[in-house]
Amino acid sequence: MSISGAATSTTGDSVSCLSLVQQLLLSLVLQLLQQEIQCRSLVLQFRSSTAFQALRLVMINLVEISFQHMVVCCLFRCLSLVQQLLQQEIQCLSLVQQFLQQEIRCLS
């Protein structure tokens, strides 16, 4: 076998190997696309299912409950602050009452 014949044989082998690799890659890409289509189909089926709708309602209810809980906590905090303010107001009025009683004693 001459050198040019060996080179031609090697080149031919490389081309057929490259062709096989391309075919394998195309096959893998097609399989991936088919799996993606199946996955999307399953997702669409799940979204239209009653289980998904029930899960969606549960999530909405949880968000509403969480929001209501937050509002109730804010209201309790606000009421606590109002209670503290009223207690301070009572203390202030008590001091004013003591002062006025002393004034009355002084005037009598």
N, CA, C and O atoms as CSV, one atom per row, in Angstrom:
chain,resi,resn,atom,element,x,y,z
A,1,MET,N,N,0.856,-1.167,0.000
A,1,MET,CA,C,0.000,0.000,0.000
A,1,MET,C,C,0.895,1.220,0.000
A,1,MET,O,O,1.856,1.309,0.765
A,2,SER,N,N,0.567,2.149,-0.862
A,2,SER,CA,C,1.367,3.367,-0.942
A,2,SER,C,C,0.914,4.355,0.118
A,2,SER,O,O,-0.138,4.186,0.734
A,3,ILE,N,N,1.725,5.393,0.324
A,3,ILE,CA,C,1.407,6.413,1.324
A,3,ILE,C,C,0.115,7.133,0.948
A,3,ILE,O,O,-0.718,7.400,1.814
A,4,SER,N,N,-0.058,7.446,-0.326
A,4,SER,CA,C,-1.274,8.154,-0.735
A,4,SER,C,C,-2.496,7.257,-0.560
A,4,SER,O,O,-3.573,7.758,-0.236
A,5,GLY,N,N,-2.361,5.952,-0.763
A,5,GLY,CA,C,-3.476,5.039,-0.553
A,5,GLY,C,C,-3.846,4.953,0.915
A,5,GLY,O,O,-5.032,4.890,1.242
A,6,ALA,N,N,-2.852,4.950,1.825
A,6,ALA,CA,C,-3.103,4.908,3.263
A,6,ALA,C,C,-3.788,6.185,3.712
A,6,ALA,O,O,-4.680,6.144,4.558
A,7,ALA,N,N,-3.384,7.314,3.158
A,7,ALA,CA,C,-3.993,8.587,3.522
A,7,ALA,C,C,-5.450,8.621,3.090
A,7,ALA,O,O,-6.307,9.123,3.818
A,8,THR,N,N,-5.730,8.088,1.909
A,8,THR,CA,C,-7.096,8.071,1.409
A,8,THR,C,C,-7.947,7.162,2.288
A,8,THR,O,O,-9.088,7.500,2.605
A,9,SER,N,N,-7.415,6.031,2.680
A,9,SER,CA,C,-8.150,5.107,3.531
A,9,SER,C,C,-8.435,5.738,4.887
A,9,SER,O,O,-9.549,5.617,5.397
A,10,THR,N,N,-7.456,6.404,5.478
A,10,THR,CA,C,-7.634,7.065,6.770
A,10,THR,C,C,-8.657,8.184,6.660
A,10,THR,O,O,-9.492,8.350,7.549
A,11,THR,N,N,-8.601,8.948,5.586
A,11,THR,CA,C,-9.557,10.037,5.386
A,11,THR,C,C,-10.966,9.473,5.245
A,11,THR,O,O,-11.916,10.019,5.807
A,12,GLY,N,N,-11.100,8.405,4.512
A,12,GLY,CA,C,-12.411,7.773,4.342
A,12,GLY,C,C,-12.952,7.266,5.655
A,12,GLY,O,O,-14.142,7.416,5.933
A,13,ASP,N,N,-12.085,6.655,6.484
A,13,ASP,CA,C,-12.510,6.181,7.808
A,13,ASP,C,C,-12.951,7.354,8.681
A,13,ASP,O,O,-13.942,7.253,9.404
A,14,SER,N,N,-12.218,8.462,8.617
A,14,SER,CA,C,-12.557,9.644,9.416
A,14,SER,C,C,-13.908,10.193,9.006
A,14,SER,O,O,-14.713,10.579,9.853
A,15,VAL,N,N,-14.155,10.228,7.698
A,15,VAL,CA,C,-15.427,10.757,7.201
A,15,VAL,C,C,-16.580,9.862,7.654
A,15,VAL,O,O,-17.617,10.364,8.086
A,16,SER,N,N,-16.408,8.536,7.560
A,16,SER,CA,C,-17.496,7.651,7.975
A,16,SER,C,C,-17.696,7.713,9.492
A,16,SER,O,O,-18.826,7.619,9.970
A,17,CYS,N,N,-16.614,7.870,10.244
A,17,CYS,CA,C,-16.725,8.014,11.704
A,17,CYS,C,C,-17.455,9.308,12.045
A,17,CYS,O,O,-18.326,9.325,12.914
A,18,LEU,N,N,-17.098,10.390,11.359
A,18,LEU,CA,C,-17.757,11.677,11.581
A,18,LEU,C,C,-19.234,11.581,11.237
A,18,LEU,O,O,-20.076,12.149,11.933
A,19,SER,N,N,-19.551,10.867,10.169
A,19,SER,CA,C,-20.947,10.686,9.782
A,19,SER,C,C,-21.716,9.921,10.859
A,19,SER,O,O,-22.856,10.264,11.175
A,20,LEU,N,N,-21.093,8.887,11.419
A,20,LEU,CA,C,-21.744,8.134,12.496
A,20,LEU,C,C,-21.972,9.003,13.721
A,20,LEU,O,O,-23.036,8.947,14.338
A,21,VAL,N,N,-20.972,9.808,14.075
A,21,VAL,CA,C,-21.105,10.701,15.226
A,21,VAL,C,C,-22.238,11.698,14.991
A,21,VAL,O,O,-23.019,11.975,15.901
A,22,GLN,N,N,-22.330,12.239,13.777
A,22,GLN,CA,C,-23.405,13.179,13.463
A,22,GLN,C,C,-24.768,12.494,13.577
A,22,GLN,O,O,-25.712,13.076,14.110
A,23,GLN,N,N,-24.873,11.264,13.080
A,23,GLN,CA,C,-26.128,10.534,13.161
A,23,GLN,C,C,-26.518,10.269,14.617
A,23,GLN,O,O,-27.680,10.406,14.998
A,24,LEU,N,N,-25.511,9.881,15.428
A,24,LEU,CA,C,-25.785,9.651,16.843
A,24,LEU,C,C,-26.241,10.931,17.530
A,24,LEU,O,O,-27.195,10.909,18.307
A,25,LEU,N,N,-25.572,12.042,17.253
A,25,LEU,CA,C,-25.958,13.321,17.850
A,25,LEU,C,C,-27.366,13.722,17.428
A,25,LEU,O,O,-28.156,14.179,18.254
A,26,LEU,N,N,-27.679,13.556,16.159
A,26,LEU,CA,C,-29.036,13.881,15.698
A,26,LEU,C,C,-30.069,12.997,16.375
A,26,LEU,O,O,-31.145,13.462,16.750
A,27,SER,N,N,-29.741,11.732,16.530
A,27,SER,CA,C,-30.656,10.818,17.207
A,27,SER,C,C,-30.880,11.245,18.659
A,27,SER,O,O,-32.007,11.228,19.154
A,28,LEU,N,N,-29.795,11.627,19.332
A,28,LEU,CA,C,-29.922,12.084,20.720
A,28,LEU,C,C,-30.735,13.365,20.820
A,28,LEU,O,O,-31.547,13.516,21.732
A,29,VAL,N,N,-30.522,14.288,19.890
A,29,VAL,CA,C,-31.281,15.542,19.892
A,29,VAL,C,C,-32.765,15.253,19.671
A,29,VAL,O,O,-33.619,15.847,20.329
A,30,LEU,N,N,-33.070,14.348,18.754
A,30,LEU,CA,C,-34.471,13.985,18.510
A,30,LEU,C,C,-35.100,13.350,19.748
A,30,LEU,O,O,-36.248,13.642,20.083
A,31,GLN,N,N,-34.353,12.490,20.422
A,31,GLN,CA,C,-34.873,11.867,21.647
A,31,GLN,C,C,-35.142,12.925,22.714
A,31,GLN,O,O,-36.165,12.885,23.397
A,32,LEU,N,N,-34.219,13.864,22.850
A,32,LEU,CA,C,-34.415,14.942,23.832
A,32,LEU,C,C,-35.643,15.776,23.494
A,32,LEU,O,O,-36.421,16.131,24.379
A,33,LEU,N,N,-35.815,16.088,22.214
A,33,LEU,CA,C,-36.993,16.866,21.812
A,33,LEU,C,C,-38.283,16.093,22.082
A,33,LEU,O,O,-39.272,16.675,22.528
A,34,GLN,N,N,-38.277,14.782,21.812
A,34,GLN,CA,C,-39.462,13.975,22.092
A,34,GLN,C,C,-39.759,13.940,23.587
A,34,GLN,O,O,-40.918,14.016,23.994
A,35,GLN,N,N,-38.717,13.825,24.405
A,35,GLN,CA,C,-38.918,13.817,25.855
A,35,GLN,C,C,-39.435,15.166,26.343
A,35,GLN,O,O,-40.268,15.230,27.247
A,36,GLU,N,N,-38.934,16.244,25.739
A,36,GLU,CA,C,-39.422,17.565,26.128
A,36,GLU,C,C,-40.890,17.719,25.770
A,36,GLU,O,O,-41.667,18.280,26.543
A,37,ILE,N,N,-41.274,17.223,24.597
A,37,ILE,CA,C,-42.683,17.285,24.186
A,37,ILE,C,C,-43.540,16.482,25.156
A,37,ILE,O,O,-44.611,16.936,25.557
A,38,GLN,N,N,-43.079,15.297,25.535
A,38,GLN,CA,C,-43.836,14.482,26.494
A,38,GLN,C,C,-43.942,15.189,27.839
A,38,GLN,O,O,-44.998,15.180,28.472
A,39,CYS,N,N,-42.857,15.793,28.265
A,39,CYS,CA,C,-42.855,16.502,29.547
A,39,CYS,C,C,-43.837,17.666,29.512
A,39,CYS,O,O,-44.611,17.855,30.451
A,40,ARG,N,N,-43.809,18.443,28.441
A,40,ARG,CA,C,-44.745,19.570,28.319
A,40,ARG,C,C,-46.189,19.085,28.292
A,40,ARG,O,O,-47.078,19.713,28.867
A,41,SER,N,N,-46.408,17.968,27.624
A,41,SER,CA,C,-47.751,17.395,27.583
A,41,SER,C,C,-48.205,16.992,28.978
A,41,SER,O,O,-49.349,17.242,29.359
A,42,LEU,N,N,-47.311,16.367,29.741
A,42,LEU,CA,C,-47.657,15.982,31.112
A,42,LEU,C,C,-47.941,17.201,31.981
A,42,LEU,O,O,-48.856,17.186,32.804
A,43,VAL,N,N,-47.158,18.244,31.794
A,43,VAL,CA,C,-47.383,19.472,32.566
A,43,VAL,C,C,-48.749,20.055,32.235
A,43,VAL,O,O,-49.485,20.472,33.130
A,44,LEU,N,N,-49.087,20.084,30.950
A,44,LEU,CA,C,-50.398,20.610,30.553
A,44,LEU,C,C,-51.526,19.749,31.107
A,44,LEU,O,O,-52.550,20.268,31.551
A,45,GLN,N,N,-51.335,18.428,31.081
A,45,GLN,CA,C,-52.352,17.547,31.652
A,45,GLN,C,C,-52.512,17.798,33.142
A,45,GLN,O,O,-53.630,17.833,33.656
A,46,PHE,N,N,-51.389,17.972,33.834
A,46,PHE,CA,C,-51.448,18.212,35.275
A,46,PHE,C,C,-52.126,19.532,35.586
A,46,PHE,O,O,-52.929,19.625,36.515
A,47,ARG,N,N,-51.801,20.555,34.803
A,47,ARG,CA,C,-52.413,21.867,35.054
A,47,ARG,C,C,-53.922,21.845,34.855
A,47,ARG,O,O,-54.644,22.607,35.497
A,48,SER,N,N,-54.399,20.979,33.976
A,48,SER,CA,C,-55.846,20.914,33.763
A,48,SER,C,C,-56.503,19.900,34.691
A,48,SER,O,O,-57.725,19.754,34.677
A,49,SER,N,N,-55.719,19.205,35.489
A,49,SER,CA,C,-56.284,18.183,36.370
A,49,SER,C,C,-56.910,18.812,37.614
A,49,SER,O,O,-56.599,19.943,37.987
A,50,THR,N,N,-57.792,18.052,38.238
A,50,THR,CA,C,-58.433,18.524,39.473
A,50,THR,C,C,-57.420,18.592,40.610
A,50,THR,O,O,-57.565,19.410,41.518
A,51,ALA,N,N,-56.391,17.737,40.569
A,51,ALA,CA,C,-55.369,17.782,41.622
A,51,ALA,C,C,-54.647,19.121,41.608
A,51,ALA,O,O,-54.397,19.715,42.657
A,52,PHE,N,N,-54.310,19.595,40.398
A,52,PHE,CA,C,-53.634,20.895,40.297
A,52,PHE,C,C,-54.561,22.012,40.756
A,52,PHE,O,O,-54.143,22.924,41.470
A,53,GLN,N,N,-55.827,21.935,40.337
A,53,GLN,CA,C,-56.780,22.968,40.740
A,53,GLN,C,C,-56.948,22.975,42.260
A,53,GLN,O,O,-57.031,24.038,42.875
A,54,ALA,N,N,-56.997,21.786,42.859
A,54,ALA,CA,C,-57.109,21.698,44.324
A,54,ALA,C,C,-55.862,22.273,44.982
A,54,ALA,O,O,-55.955,23.018,45.958
A,55,LEU,N,N,-54.695,21.925,44.446
A,55,LEU,CA,C,-53.444,22.455,44.987
A,55,LEU,C,C,-53.395,23.977,44.856
A,55,LEU,O,O,-52.940,24.678,45.759
A,56,ARG,N,N,-53.866,24.466,43.730
A,56,ARG,CA,C,-53.905,25.915,43.503
A,56,ARG,C,C,-54.807,26.596,44.536
A,56,ARG,O,O,-54.447,27.634,45.091
A,57,LEU,N,N,-55.984,26.005,44.793
A,57,LEU,CA,C,-56.896,26.568,45.792
A,57,LEU,C,C,-56.280,26.525,47.189
A,57,LEU,O,O,-56.436,27.463,47.971
A,58,VAL,N,N,-55.582,25.434,47.499
A,58,VAL,CA,C,-54.921,25.339,48.803
A,58,VAL,C,C,-53.876,26.446,48.942
A,58,VAL,O,O,-53.780,27.090,49.986
A,59,MET,N,N,-53.100,26.660,47.887
A,59,MET,CA,C,-52.062,27.706,47.937
A,59,MET,C,C,-52.698,29.098,48.099
A,59,MET,O,O,-52.203,29.932,48.857
A,60,ILE,N,N,-53.786,29.328,47.384
A,60,ILE,CA,C,-54.481,30.622,47.509
A,60,ILE,C,C,-54.998,30.788,48.933
A,60,ILE,O,O,-54.866,31.862,49.522
A,61,ASN,N,N,-55.585,29.732,49.488
A,61,ASN,CA,C,-56.097,29.803,50.862
A,61,ASN,C,C,-54.971,30.035,51.855
A,61,ASN,O,O,-55.131,30.795,52.811
A,62,LEU,N,N,-53.822,29.380,51.632
A,62,LEU,CA,C,-52.684,29.591,52.532
A,62,LEU,C,C,-52.197,31.038,52.484
A,62,LEU,O,O,-51.856,31.624,53.511
A,63,VAL,N,N,-52.170,31.598,51.293
A,63,VAL,CA,C,-51.749,33.001,51.155
A,63,VAL,C,C,-52.752,33.914,51.868
A,63,VAL,O,O,-52.360,34.853,52.561
A,64,GLU,N,N,-54.050,33.630,51.694
A,64,GLU,CA,C,-55.074,34.442,52.357
A,64,GLU,C,C,-54.978,34.311,53.875
A,64,GLU,O,O,-55.082,35.302,54.599
A,65,ILE,N,N,-54.779,33.080,54.351
A,65,ILE,CA,C,-54.650,32.864,55.794
A,65,ILE,C,C,-53.412,33.574,56.325
A,65,ILE,O,O,-53.445,34.186,57.392
A,66,SER,N,N,-52.327,33.488,55.575
A,66,SER,CA,C,-51.094,34.159,55.989
A,66,SER,C,C,-51.305,35.668,56.057
A,66,SER,O,O,-50.852,36.325,56.994
A,67,PHE,N,N,-51.999,36.212,55.054
A,67,PHE,CA,C,-52.268,37.644,55.048
A,67,PHE,C,C,-53.171,38.022,56.220
A,67,PHE,O,O,-52.934,39.024,56.896
A,68,GLN,N,N,-54.210,37.215,56.459
A,68,GLN,CA,C,-55.105,37.487,57.577
A,68,GLN,C,C,-54.355,37.411,58.903
A,68,GLN,O,O,-54.584,38.225,59.797
A,69,HIS,N,N,-53.467,36.441,59.028
A,69,HIS,CA,C,-52.658,36.314,60.239
A,69,HIS,C,C,-51.794,37.553,60.433
A,69,HIS,O,O,-51.664,38.060,61.547
A,70,MET,N,N,-51.203,38.038,59.340
A,70,MET,CA,C,-50.377,39.235,59.414
A,70,MET,C,C,-51.220,40.439,59.855
A,70,MET,O,O,-50.782,41.240,60.680
A,71,VAL,N,N,-52.429,40.559,59.300
A,71,VAL,CA,C,-53.311,41.671,59.664
A,71,VAL,C,C,-53.691,41.580,61.141
A,71,VAL,O,O,-53.680,42.587,61.849
A,72,VAL,N,N,-54.031,40.364,61.610
A,72,VAL,CA,C,-54.407,40.179,63.015
A,72,VAL,C,C,-53.231,40.530,63.923
A,72,VAL,O,O,-53.412,41.181,64.952
A,73,CYS,N,N,-52.026,40.099,63.543
A,73,CYS,CA,C,-50.837,40.434,64.350
A,73,CYS,C,C,-50.623,41.942,64.404
A,73,CYS,O,O,-50.289,42.487,65.456
A,74,CYS,N,N,-50.816,42.616,63.269
A,74,CYS,CA,C,-50.675,44.077,63.250
A,74,CYS,C,C,-51.732,44.735,64.136
A,74,CYS,O,O,-51.447,45.695,64.852
A,75,LEU,N,N,-52.956,44.208,64.078
A,75,LEU,CA,C,-54.021,44.765,64.914
A,75,LEU,C,C,-53.715,44.577,66.400
A,75,LEU,O,O,-53.919,45.495,67.193
A,76,PHE,N,N,-53.226,43.390,66.783
A,76,PHE,CA,C,-52.871,43.158,68.184
A,76,PHE,C,C,-51.747,44.081,68.620
A,76,PHE,O,O,-51.771,44.605,69.734
A,77,ARG,N,N,-50.772,44.285,67.761
A,77,ARG,CA,C,-49.673,45.199,68.088
A,77,ARG,C,C,-50.208,46.617,68.256
A,77,ARG,O,O,-49.819,47.337,69.176
A,78,CYS,N,N,-51.092,46.999,67.368
A,78,CYS,CA,C,-51.692,48.334,67.445
A,78,CYS,C,C,-52.501,48.485,68.733
A,78,CYS,O,O,-52.404,49.508,69.410
A,79,LEU,N,N,-53.298,47.469,69.073
A,79,LEU,CA,C,-54.082,47.512,70.308
A,79,LEU,C,C,-53.171,47.568,71.534
A,79,LEU,O,O,-53.479,48.247,72.513
A,80,SER,N,N,-52.059,46.858,71.472
A,80,SER,CA,C,-51.107,46.893,72.579
A,80,SER,C,C,-50.532,48.303,72.749
A,80,SER,O,O,-50.379,48.790,73.870
A,81,LEU,N,N,-50.223,48.941,71.642
A,81,LEU,CA,C,-49.703,50.315,71.713
A,81,LEU,C,C,-50.764,51.286,72.235
A,81,LEU,O,O,-50.452,52.193,73.006
A,82,VAL,N,N,-52.014,51.094,71.815
A,82,VAL,CA,C,-53.115,51.939,72.313
A,82,VAL,C,C,-53.283,51.720,73.812
A,82,VAL,O,O,-53.492,52.677,74.559
A,83,GLN,N,N,-53.192,50.472,74.257
A,83,GLN,CA,C,-53.307,50.177,75.683
A,83,GLN,C,C,-52.198,50.883,76.468
A,83,GLN,O,O,-52.457,51.472,77.517
A,84,GLN,N,N,-50.969,50.824,75.963
A,84,GLN,CA,C,-49.867,51.518,76.637
A,84,GLN,C,C,-50.114,53.019,76.687
A,84,GLN,O,O,-49.870,53.664,77.707
A,85,LEU,N,N,-50.595,53.563,75.592
A,85,LEU,CA,C,-50.892,54.994,75.544
A,85,LEU,C,C,-51.981,55.363,76.547
A,85,LEU,O,O,-51.876,56.383,77.228
A,86,LEU,N,N,-53.019,54.547,76.642
A,86,LEU,CA,C,-54.091,54.814,77.603
A,86,LEU,C,C,-53.586,54.707,79.047
A,86,LEU,O,O,-53.990,55.496,79.901
A,87,GLN,N,N,-52.713,53.745,79.323
A,87,GLN,CA,C,-52.145,53.626,80.668
A,87,GLN,C,C,-51.322,54.865,81.023
A,87,GLN,O,O,-51.374,55.348,82.154
A,88,GLN,N,N,-50.569,55.370,80.061
A,88,GLN,CA,C,-49.802,56.595,80.311
A,88,GLN,C,C,-50.738,57.783,80.514
A,88,GLN,O,O,-50.469,58.658,81.337
A,89,GLU,N,N,-51.818,57.808,79.774
A,89,GLU,CA,C,-52.802,58.886,79.924
A,89,GLU,C,C,-53.440,58.830,81.311
A,89,GLU,O,O,-53.659,59.864,81.941
A,90,ILE,N,N,-53.737,57.613,81.785
A,90,ILE,CA,C,-54.300,57.453,83.132
A,90,ILE,C,C,-53.310,57.930,84.180
A,90,ILE,O,O,-53.700,58.602,85.135
A,91,GLN,N,N,-52.037,57.594,84.021
A,91,GLN,CA,C,-51.011,58.055,84.966
A,91,GLN,C,C,-50.911,59.572,84.951
A,91,GLN,O,O,-50.774,60.211,85.994
A,92,CYS,N,N,-50.982,60.127,83.765
A,92,CYS,CA,C,-50.915,61.587,83.653
A,92,CYS,C,C,-52.120,62.234,84.343
A,92,CYS,O,O,-51.968,63.211,85.076
A,93,LEU,N,N,-53.318,61.686,84.106
A,93,LEU,CA,C,-54.516,62.230,84.745
A,93,LEU,C,C,-54.460,62.056,86.266
A,93,LEU,O,O,-54.946,62.909,87.008
A,94,SER,N,N,-53.879,60.974,86.717
A,94,SER,CA,C,-53.714,60.762,88.154
A,94,SER,C,C,-52.788,61.826,88.745
A,94,SER,O,O,-53.055,62.345,89.829
A,95,LEU,N,N,-51.721,62.145,88.052
A,95,LEU,CA,C,-50.805,63.204,88.521
A,95,LEU,C,C,-51.499,64.564,88.528
A,95,LEU,O,O,-51.300,65.361,89.445
A,96,VAL,N,N,-52.315,64.827,87.503
A,96,VAL,CA,C,-53.067,66.083,87.461
A,96,VAL,C,C,-54.051,66.138,88.623
A,96,VAL,O,O,-54.214,67.188,89.245
A,97,GLN,N,N,-54.704,65.028,88.922
A,97,GLN,CA,C,-55.644,64.970,90.042
A,97,GLN,C,C,-54.925,65.254,91.357
A,97,GLN,O,O,-55.431,66.013,92.183
A,98,GLN,N,N,-53.752,64.655,91.565
A,98,GLN,CA,C,-52.984,64.898,92.788
A,98,GLN,C,C,-52.589,66.371,92.889
A,98,GLN,O,O,-52.651,66.979,93.957
A,99,PHE,N,N,-52.183,66.920,91.756
A,99,PHE,CA,C,-51.798,68.329,91.759
A,99,PHE,C,C,-52.990,69.211,92.124
A,99,PHE,O,O,-52.857,70.136,92.926
A,100,LEU,N,N,-54.143,68.929,91.542
A,100,LEU,CA,C,-55.334,69.741,91.841
A,100,LEU,C,C,-55.771,69.583,93.295
A,100,LEU,O,O,-56.226,70.551,93.903
A,101,GLN,N,N,-55.643,68.374,93.868
A,101,GLN,CA,C,-55.983,68.179,95.273
A,101,GLN,C,C,-55.053,68.993,96.169
A,101,GLN,O,O,-55.495,69.556,97.171
A,102,GLN,N,N,-53.795,69.057,95.824
A,102,GLN,CA,C,-52.846,69.867,96.595
A,102,GLN,C,C,-53.178,71.343,96.466
A,102,GLN,O,O,-53.058,72.096,97.432
A,103,GLU,N,N,-53.588,71.755,95.296
A,103,GLU,CA,C,-53.985,73.163,95.092
A,103,GLU,C,C,-55.205,73.490,95.955
A,103,GLU,O,O,-55.281,74.556,96.566
A,104,ILE,N,N,-56.136,72.572,95.993
A,104,ILE,CA,C,-57.349,72.804,96.814
A,104,ILE,C,C,-56.954,72.910,98.273
A,104,ILE,O,O,-57.476,73.776,98.975
A,105,ARG,N,N,-56.068,72.078,98.753
A,105,ARG,CA,C,-55.610,72.143,100.146
A,105,ARG,C,C,-54.927,73.484,100.438
A,105,ARG,O,O,-55.124,74.111,101.479
A,106,CYS,N,N,-54.128,73.875,99.473
A,106,CYS,CA,C,-53.422,75.150,99.673
A,106,CYS,C,C,-54.400,76.322,99.719
A,106,CYS,O,O,-54.184,77.265,100.480
A,107,LEU,N,N,-55.430,76.287,98.952
A,107,LEU,CA,C,-56.401,77.367,98.907
A,107,LEU,C,C,-57.341,77.353,100.108
A,107,LEU,O,O,-57.934,78.380,100.438
A,108,SER,N,N,-57.484,76.216,100.758
A,108,SER,CA,C,-58.414,76.138,101.871
A,108,SER,C,C,-57.834,76.643,103.136
A,108,SER,O,O,-58.505,76.639,104.167
